[in-house]
Amino acid sequence: MLPLVVEGIENKIKKLHYTNQELKQEKAELLESIRVKDEKFAELSKRYQQLETEFNTLKVAKSITGQNHFQARQKINEMLREIQKCYSLLNR
């Protein structure tokens, strides 16, 4: 009777060990998947920032070269105020 109990315990330990190994492998795969997705997110975020900057540049160029001189003048004045703020911050 005792050898059967010991054998049952050994089988359960082996099964737990095998399950533990499977879970470790799954965890490693999930961590790798997260790392790849984080890298892709960083790439897409950087690309989004580049496109947003390009879009804003095109908007400014269009407003300056467009028919509406009033909007162009407003945009230039806004950019000058921003430059002056930066300049005053640098001089502190």
C-alpha positions in Angstrom: 0.0 0.0 0.0 2.8 2.5 0.9 4.6 2.0 -2.4 1.4 2.8 -4.3 1.1 6.0 -2.3 4.7 7.0 -3.0 4.3 6.1 -6.6 1.1 8.3 -6.8 3.0 11.2 -5.2 5.9 10.8 -7.6 3.5 10.8 -10.6 1.8 13.9 -9.3 5.2 15.6 -8.8 6.3 14.7 -12.4 3.0 16.0 -13.7 3.4 19.3 -11.8 7.0 19.6 -13.0 5.8 19.1 -16.6 3.0 21.6 -16.2 5.5 24.1 -14.7 7.8 23.7 -17.7 4.9 24.3 -20.1 3.9 27.4 -18.2 7.4 28.7 -18.2 7.6 28.2 -21.9 4.3 29.9 -22.4 5.4 32.8 -20.2 8.6 33.2 -22.2 6.6 33.3 -25.5 4.1 35.9 -24.1 7.0 38.1 -22.8 8.6 37.9 -26.3 5.3 38.8 -27.9 4.9 41.8 -25.5 8.4 42.9 -26.4 7.8 42.7 -30.1 4.5 44.6 -29.7 6.2 47.3 -27.6 8.8 47.8 -30.3 6.1 48.0 -33.0 4.2 50.5 -30.8 7.3 52.6 -30.4 7.9 52.6 -34.2 4.3 53.5 -34.9 4.4 56.2 -32.3 7.6 57.7 -33.8 6.1 57.5 -37.3 2.9 59.2 -36.0 4.9 62.1 -34.6 6.8 62.5 -37.9 3.5 62.5 -39.8 2.0 65.0 -37.4 5.0 67.3 -37.8 4.9 66.9 -41.6 1.1 67.6 -41.6 1.6 70.8 -39.5 4.3 72.0 -41.8 2.1 71.4 -44.8 -0.7 73.3 -43.1 1.5 76.2 -42.4 2.9 76.2 -46.0 -0.6 76.0 -47.4 -1.8 78.8 -45.3 1.1 81.0 -46.3 0.9 80.2 -50.0 -2.9 80.0 -50.1 -5.4 82.7 -51.0 -6.2 83.8 -47.5 -3.6 86.3 -46.6 -5.2 87.1 -43.3 -4.7 83.5 -42.0 -1.2 83.5 -43.3 -0.4 86.7 -41.4 -2.0 85.3 -38.3 0.1 82.2 -38.5 3.3 84.1 -39.0 2.5 86.3 -36.0 1.7 83.3 -33.9 5.1 81.7 -34.9 6.9 85.0 -34.1 5.3 85.1 -30.7 6.4 81.5 -30.1 9.9 82.4 -31.2 10.0 85.4 -28.9 8.8 83.2 -25.9 11.6 80.8 -26.6 14.1 83.6 -26.9 13.0 85.1 -23.6 13.3 81.7 -21.9 16.8 81.3 -23.2 17.8 84.7 -21.9 16.8 84.0 -18.3 
